[in-house]
């Protein structure tokens, strides 16, 4: 199963998981450095740890509800799940941001917000799929010192990373000529065309409800992934947990561990039997693994 299956045998992502979550906390707002107020869900807990958990591509924080609620109920961590800028029920500009690094700046503002709201808390940054990629990008940025740990759930490490299946399992449609051309232009400091669509996503009509985000601009797509997964991993000096399902349809499960530990030798990795890509956040073993890891690395 998992990575040993041929590409033609992969059934594709099981999107029904997204629509299965209906009961989640109402969205709260926090302030970003540009004056915008951005949405986030809060799962309270009596804990000295705060986990900021970032959603993956194409959707928003609602599907992370079961995992966040489970961790909070256990007292493992209070959890904040933001709807990233450009995503959610009513973003200012769906699928777009103002500049490439804006998502990591927003994440830094949220980390400081929870630090002020919960003085002395340990802040752990986590994410699923592209959210894991953003968490790793954050780790390699000047903001990385704000985090006391990282949790990467089937993380997107980059289109050319050893872990990535073609088109992330078939649902992502990158516009390669656009991405290549704009990357070259950005290398010369030319950013005027960064609002151009760089990738689209093939989400089945049956699971759409109008809150999905099926196309990203070049600047959002670029800012939602590591700059360089090897360098970003090498920058991680705090505890790091990586989890992936053995049946992950987007990434190669057997390659996650070697890829992470090649650059962050202290990383702890687990492959969960019988779990796919979108199943991972809601799988009971995911919450169990994270809770145990948080307890082992507490103060």
C-alpha positions, 0 to 999 in steps of 0.5 A, spaced: 500 500 500 502 507 500 508 509 496 508 502 493 502 502 489 503 504 482 501 511 480 495 508 475 492 505 481 491 511 486 484 512 487 485 520 488 484 524 494 478 522 498 474 529 498 468 527 502 472 528 508 472 536 507 464 536 507 463 531 513 465 536 518 460 541 520 460 543 528 466 548 529 467 554 533 465 561 530 471 565 527 474 570 531 478 576 528 486 578 529 489 584 527 495 583 522 501 588 521 497 591 515 491 593 519 487 587 516 483 583 521 483 576 519 479 570 521 481 564 526 478 559 530 480 558 537 479 551 541 480 553 548 484 548 553 487 548 560 494 547 557 501 551 557 502 549 549 498 553 543 498 549 537 497 554 531 494 549 525 494 551 518 490 548 513 492 545 506 490 548 499 484 549 496 479 549 502 480 553 509 480 551 517 473 547 518 476 540 516 481 541 521 476 541 527 476 534 529 483 534 530 483 541 534 477 539 538 481 532 540 487 535 542 484 541 546 479 536 549 485 532 551 488 538 554 494 537 550 494 544 547 489 550 545 489 550 538 488 556 533 486 554 526 486 560 521 483 561 515 489 564 511 488 570 507 485 569 500 481 563 503 475 562 507 468 564 506 469 571 505 476 573 503 478 580 500 481 577 494 480 569 493 486 566 491 491 572 492 495 576 497 499 582 496 506 580 496 509 573 496 511 573 504 505 575 506 502 569 509 508 568 513 507 575 516 500 573 517 502 567 521 507 571 525 502 576 527 498 570 529 503 567 533 504 574 537 497 575 538 496 568 541 503 569 545 499 576 548 493 572 549 496 567 553 502 569 556 508 564 557 505 559 552 509 555 548 507 556 541 507 550 536 506 551 529 503 546 525 500 544 518 497 539 513 499 539 506 500 546 503 499 548 510 505 544 512 509 547 507 507 554 510 509 552 517 516 549 514 517 556 510 516 560 516 521 555 520 526 558 515 524 565 515 526 570 520 520 569 524 522 562 525 524 564 532 517 565 534 516 557 534 517 552 540 516 546 535 513 544 529 508 539 526 508 537 519 502 533 517 503 530 510 507 536 508 508 539 501 515 540 501 515 543 494 514 540 487 521 538 486 521 535 493 522 527 493 516 526 497 511 529 491 507 525 487 506 528 480 501 533 480 500 532 488 496 526 486 493 528 480 488 534 483 493 540 482 494 543 475 500 547 475 501 552 470 508 551 469 510 556 463 507 561 467 510 559 474 517 559 470 516 565 466 514 569 473 520 566 477 525 568 472 522 575 472 522 575 479 529 574 479 530 580 476 525 584 481 519 584 476 513 583 480 508 586 476 505 580 473 505 576 480 497 576 480 497 571 474 494 565 476 499 559 477 495 553 479 488 551 479 485 545 483 480 540 481 475 539 487 469 535 485 462 539 484 459 534 490 464 537 495 464 544 493 460 549 497 462 556 495 468 557 500 473 553 496 479 556 493 480 553 486 485 558 483 492 561 486 496 567 484 503 566 483 504 570 489 500 566 493 502 559 490 509 561 491 508 564 499 504 557 501 510 553 500 517 552 502 523 557 499 527 551 499 525 545 503 532 543 505 535 549 507 528 551 511 529 544 515 536 545 516 534 552 520 529 548 525 533 547 531 526 546 535 522 539 536 519 537 529 514 531 528 512 529 521 506 524 520 503 521 514 498 516 512 501 510 509 495 510 503 497 518 502 495 519 495 499 526 494 505 524 497 510 518 497 509 516 505 516 512 505 520 518 502 518 523 508 522 520 513 528 520 509 527 527 506 526 530 513 531 527 517 536 528 512 536 535 513 533 535 521 536 529 524 532 530 530 525 530 527 521 524 529 517 521 523 511 516 523 507 513 518 500 511 520 497 505 517 490 505 513 490 513 512 490 517 506 492 524 505 485 528 507 484 522 512 490 524 516 487 530 520 481 526 523 484 520 524 484 518 531 492 516 531 494 523 529 491 526 535 494 521 539 501 521 536 501 529 536 498 529 544 504 524 546 509 528 542 507 535 545 507 531 552 514 529 551 517 535 549 513 540 554 517 544 559 
